[in-house]
């Protein structure tokens, strides 16, 4: 989960790019959800979401965070919004393990990533991000958030 500032990695606008097969998940529905999350988090600018395989996520994590491993979600803030990259294999495994739909898991990861774009950092903020994520998760009727799972 990044916090590094970088130019937009994807395209302008709220775009969901699916490099990885997602089954029943609709890119348009996810783009609408990104708009809702932007409003709820008061995040300015465009947010782009990349749904990719572990190889791509690992490469991004290595290049921008210097961590040679895959992860569930990465965030790349920019001066006007930012980009979120999600590992589809991890999202699928988490959805299966937690007993909810893949679309719900992707939304949880989008919300988590957007909070990072907004400047939150659950590793250093004494629970501020976790509280915001929990409040928004309930408001958006989503299953357990990432920060709630890791407690």
C-alpha positions in Angstrom: 0.0 0.0 0.0 1.9 2.9 -1.3 2.2 6.4 -0.3 4.6 7.6 -2.9 3.8 10.5 -5.2 4.2 9.8 -8.9 2.7 10.9 -12.1 -0.5 9.2 -13.2 0.3 5.6 -14.2 -2.9 5.1 -16.1 -5.2 7.3 -18.2 -7.0 10.5 -17.3 -10.6 10.2 -16.0 -12.1 7.7 -13.6 -11.1 4.6 -15.5 -11.0 0.9 -14.5 -8.5 -1.1 -16.6 -8.9 -4.8 -16.4 -5.7 -6.6 -17.4 -6.8 -9.7 -15.6 -10.0 -11.7 -16.1 -12.7 -10.6 -13.7 -15.7 -12.7 -14.5 -19.0 -11.0 -13.6 -17.5 -7.7 -12.5 -18.6 -4.8 -14.6 -16.0 -2.1 -15.3 -18.7 0.5 -15.6 -20.1 -0.4 -12.2 -16.7 -0.1 -10.7 -16.2 3.3 -12.4 -19.4 4.5 -10.8 -18.2 3.1 -7.4 -14.9 5.0 -7.8 -17.0 8.2 -8.2 -19.0 7.4 -5.0 -15.7 6.8 -3.1 -14.2 10.0 -4.4 -17.2 12.0 -3.2 -17.3 10.1 0.2 -13.6 10.6 0.8 -13.6 14.2 -0.5 -10.8 13.1 -2.9 -10.2 15.7 -5.7 -9.3 14.8 -9.2 -9.5 11.6 -11.2 -8.9 8.1 -9.8 -7.9 5.3 -12.1 -7.9 1.6 -11.1 -5.8 -1.1 -12.6 -7.0 -4.7 -12.0 -4.0 -6.9 -12.8 -2.1 -10.1 -12.2 0.4 -10.6 -9.4 3.4 -10.2 -11.8 2.3 -6.6 -12.7 1.6 -5.7 -9.0 4.9 -7.2 -7.9 6.7 -5.1 -10.6 4.9 -1.9 -9.4 5.6 -2.7 -5.8 9.3 -3.3 -6.6 9.7 -0.2 -8.7 7.8 2.3 -6.5 8.1 0.9 -3.0 11.3 -1.2 -3.3 9.5 -4.3 -2.0 10.0 -7.3 -4.2 6.7 -9.0 -3.5 3.1 -8.9 -4.5 0.4 -7.1 -2.4 -3.3 -6.7 -2.5 -3.5 -3.0 -3.4 -1.1 -0.2 -4.2 -1.9 3.5 -4.3 -0.1 6.2 -6.3 -1.2 9.7 -5.3 -0.7 12.5 -7.7 -1.5 16.2 -7.4 -4.9 15.6 -8.9 -6.3 12.2 -7.6 -4.2 9.2 -8.4 -4.0 5.6 -9.3 -4.9 2.4 -7.6 -3.5 -1.0 -8.6 -5.2 -4.2 -7.4 -4.0 -7.8 -7.5 -6.8 -9.9 -8.9 -5.4 -13.2 -7.7 -5.2 -11.8 -4.1 -8.7 -10.2 -4.4 -10.2 -13.5 -5.7 -8.5 -15.5 -2.9 -9.7 -13.0 -0.2 -13.3 -13.0 -1.5 -13.4 -16.8 -1.5 -11.8 -17.0 2.0 -14.1 -14.4 3.5 -17.3 -15.6 1.8 -18.3 -12.6 -0.3 -18.4 -11.7 -3.9 -15.3 -10.7 -5.9 -17.0 -7.3 -6.8 -17.3 -6.6 -3.0 -13.6 -7.4 -2.5 -12.6 -5.1 -5.3 -14.7 -2.3 -3.8 -13.1 -2.8 -0.4 -9.7 -2.5 -2.1 -10.7 0.6 -4.0 -11.9 2.2 -0.8 -8.7 1.3 1.0 -6.6 2.6 -1.9 -8.6 5.9 -2.1 -8.0 6.6 1.6 -4.2 6.2 0.9 -4.6 8.6 -2.1 -6.3 11.0 0.3 -3.1 10.9 2.5 -4.1 8.4 5.1 -1.5 5.8 6.3 -2.8 3.0 8.7 0.8 2.1 9.6 1.5 5.5 11.2 -1.8 7.3 12.0 -2.8 5.7 15.3 -6.0 4.3 13.8 -7.3 7.4 12.0 -7.4 5.6 8.7 -9.0 2.4 10.2 -11.8 4.5 11.7 -12.4 6.3 8.4 -12.4 3.1 6.5 -14.8 1.4 9.0 -17.2 4.3 8.9 -17.2 4.4 5.0 -17.4 0.7 4.7 -20.6 0.6 6.8 -22.0 3.6 4.9 -21.3 1.9 1.5 -22.6 -1.5 2.9 -19.3 -3.3 2.3 -17.9 -6.4 4.2 -15.0 -6.0 6.6 -12.4 -3.5 5.6 -8.7 -4.3 5.2 -7.7 -2.5 8.4 -10.4 -4.4 10.3 -9.1 -7.7 9.1 -5.6 -7.1 10.2 -6.3 -6.2 13.8 
